[in-house]
Amino acid sequence: MDTSGFQALRGLDRDLARSLWQQIRDLWTHASTALEGNTLTLGETRFVIEEGLTVSGKPLKDHQEVMGHARAIDLLSAGLADEVTESHLFDLHRAVQSEFVADIHKPYGAWKLEPNGTYAVTADGRQLYIEYAAPQDVPALMAEWLAELNRLRATRLGETAALVAYARLHLGFVHVHPFWDGNGRLARLLSNLPLLCSGHLPVVIDVRDRKEYLDILAGYEQATGRLTNTTGVWPARASGTAFQAFCGRSYRTIRHLIEQARCQQAERSRVGRSETNDG
């Protein structure tokens, strides 16, 4: 991938910039798939992506998920200059899906055909079922979501504004839940487009924060209620403040990797100057 457009990579030698992007790609893939139950470690994820080989004792599904997510990052990165269409979403869905089931009710690269939802427990211990948007409402809701995605990706955003955009898009996507599976991985991929298009590196949600992440999403969905064509993707009563703060905290990992790379660059430059002076 051409990394020259990323502000965080400017001033880094080509090999350091490439290495930092690979670190982030591997971490992004590992974290996003691990949030869905993938058992490959970060080191194993890197091995599978770089070598194209399997890890003994690990499920084939886990390898397919990792390769599919890495392929989706490539697809996303290759199209940064292009408007995102429904067809692009379907291509990404086919990339991340590893469970191939011959079932007309579980389409690949198409909107869901059956209702879906999630079971959650509230902060006060109540059990509830959160129902996502009905299949018949998905096309209109996702047309609204895509319009907002393209508006935000076409706007030059500072880091803080880009993180707010990520949170807004992520919340909207998972609340609609337009596919029968793969919604979380796609939300964590696509919602990063405003950051990438503005020259920032992506948000990566650590698997160790999984419970907090899911609790915040469930709380938002419970408070907002089921989405319909009437409510739209972001009802007026919706508040993404808690998730925005969570995304800001999650971004510290990326900042740390950037700082590491800059320290390596500074040390390399210092040694180079020293050798020049000695010569």
N, C-alpha and C positions, 0 to 999 in steps of 0.2 A: 504493500500500500504506500502511496505517496503521503509522507507525513509532513511535508513542507507547510501545509496550511494550518497546522496546530500551533497556537501561540506558545504553549508550554514547551514545545520542542525546539523553538527558535534559539539559536546560539549553541545548540548541541551538535557535536560532530555526527556525521551521518550514521556511523555504527551505533553510537549511543542513542540517537533518536529512534533508530530501528529496533534496538533492543528494548527500549522503554515501551514502544508500541506493542511489541510481542509480549512483554510482561503483562501489560494491561489487557490485551486480547485473551491471554491464558487465564488471568484472574477473573475477567468478566465472564468467560465461558464456564470456568469452574464454579464461581459463586452462583450464577444464574441457574445452572443445572442442579447444583447441590441443594438449592432452595426447594427444588422439586423432588428431592430424594436420591439424586445421583450419588453413587458411592465412591467415585474416583477422587483421589486426592488432587491437590494442585499440581504436584510433581507428576502424577500419572496423567493428568489432563494435558500437561505440556508434552509429555512423551507421546501420547496418542496423536495430538495435533501435528507435532514436528515429524514424527517417524511414520505415522500411519499404521502403527502396529497395535495389537491388543495387549492388555495386561492380564496375566494368568490369574484365574480365579474370579475375575470381575464379569458381571453380566454383559452380554453383547449389546443389550439395550443401552447401557450406560455409555459404551463406546460410540454408539450411533448418535446419542444425544449430544455428546461432546463434538463430534465431527459436524453434526448438523448445525449446532450453534456457531461454531467457527466459520462454517460456510455462510451462514446468515450474516455474520459480521462483515465478511467479504462482499456480499451482495449489497449490504447497507452502505458500506464505505465507497463502493464503486458508483453508487448513485447519488452522492451528496449534492450534486448540482441539479438533480432532476426533481420535478414535482412528484410526490408520492401518490400513487393511484391505488384503487382497489385491487388491480392486477398485481401490483407490487406486494401488497399485503398477502395475497394468496401465494405468491412465490415464496415469501418468507415463511409462511405457515407450512408449506411443503418441505422447506429446508429443515425446520426445527422438529418436525414430527418424526418420531422414530418407531412408534407403535403402529404398524401397518395391519389394520383390521378390515377385512372385507365386509363392511357394514354400511349400507346406504344411509344410515342415521348418524354416521361418523365420517363426514366428507373431508377430504384433504384439499386444501386450497379453495375452500368455499365456506360460507357462513354456516353456523350451526342450524340444525333442523329440529332439534328438540329443546325444551326448556332445561336450564341448568341453574345450580345454586350451590351454596356452601353452608355447612353447619358450623356455628360459632357459639362461644360461651362469652357472655358479657362480663364486664368488670365486677358486677354485683352477683355473678354466678348463675345468671339465667341462661338457659339454652334456647337458641333460636335458629331458624333456617332463613338465610338471606338469599332471596331469589333475584337472579340477574335478569336483564332485559329479555323479553319474549322474542322468539325467533322472527316473528313478523315485523318487529320494530327495529331489528338490527340494521337493515340496509340504510334506513334514514338516519339512525343514530350514528352509524359509522361514516356516513357522508358528512355529517356535522363534525365528527372527530377528525376526519381527514382534512377538512377545510381549515380547522384550527391548527393541525400539525403543519400544514403547508404555509400558513400565515406565520407561524412562529419560526419555522426553519428558514424562511426568507427574510427574517428580521435579524439584524446584527445585534446580538445580546451580550451584555457583560456577564461575568460568571454568576453573580447572584440572580439576575433575571433569568438566565438560562436554567438554573437549578429550580426556580419557581415554575418555569415552563415544563421542565421534566416532571415535576410533581403533578401538575395539572393534567398533563397528557396521560401519565401513568394511572392516576386515579380514574380518569374517564374511561380508559381502555378496559381496565379490569372490572369496572362497575358494569359496563355493557357486557363483557365476556362474550365476544362475538363468535368464538370458535368452540367446538366441543372439547378441545384440549389445546394446550400450548399457549394459553392466554398470558400467563405470567411471564414466560420467556419472551414472547413478542412485545409485551408492554415494556419490559426492561431493555429491549433492543430499540424499538421505534421511538420511545420517549426520549432517547438520547440524541435524536437527530438535531434538535435546536442547539444543543451543546456542540456537537461535531461540526455543524454548519457555521457556527460562530467561532470556530477555532479552539474550542475547549475539549478536554478529554472526557470520557463518559463517566457517569455515575455507576458505581459498582456496589451492590448491596451485599454485605458480608453474611454468610450463612449463619454465623454466630448470633446475628440479630434477627433471625427468622421469626421468633415468637413476637417480638416487638413489631416487626414489619407487618405480619399477618393481623395482629391485634389492631393496629392503626387502620389498616385497610377495612377490616370488619366494622370497626367503630364508625368510620366514614360512611360505609354503605348502609349500615343500620340507621344512622342519623339522617341520611339523604333519602332513603326509600328506593323502591324499585323504579328504574328508568323506563320511560315510555316516549313515544313520539311527542307527547304533550309536554313532558318535563324537559326534554332535551338531555344532552349528556351532562351538563353542569347546571342543575337547578339553582335558583337564587339562594336557597337555604344552605347549599353545600359549602362547607368550610374545609379547605385543605391545609390549614395552618400547621397542624400536628405533623402531617406528612412532609410538608416543606422543611420543617425543622429536622425531621429524621433524615431527609435526603442531604441536607447541609452537613449533618454529622457523618453520614456515610462517605461524603466526598473527601474527608480527611485522609483516607487511605490513598486516594489518587494523588493528593497534594504531597503526601509522604514519598511516594515513588518518584514524583517530579523532583522533589528536593534531593533525593538520593542521586538521581541522574545529574543534577546540576553540581552537586559536590564532586562527582566523578569527573565532570568536565573541568571544574575549577582546578582539581588536582592535576589533571592531565595538562592543562594550560600552564600551571605553575612549574611542573617538571620540564615542560618544553622551553619555558623562558630561562630556567636555570641552566639547562644544557646549552642553550644558545649563548648565554653569558659566559659559561665556562669555556666554550669554544672560541 
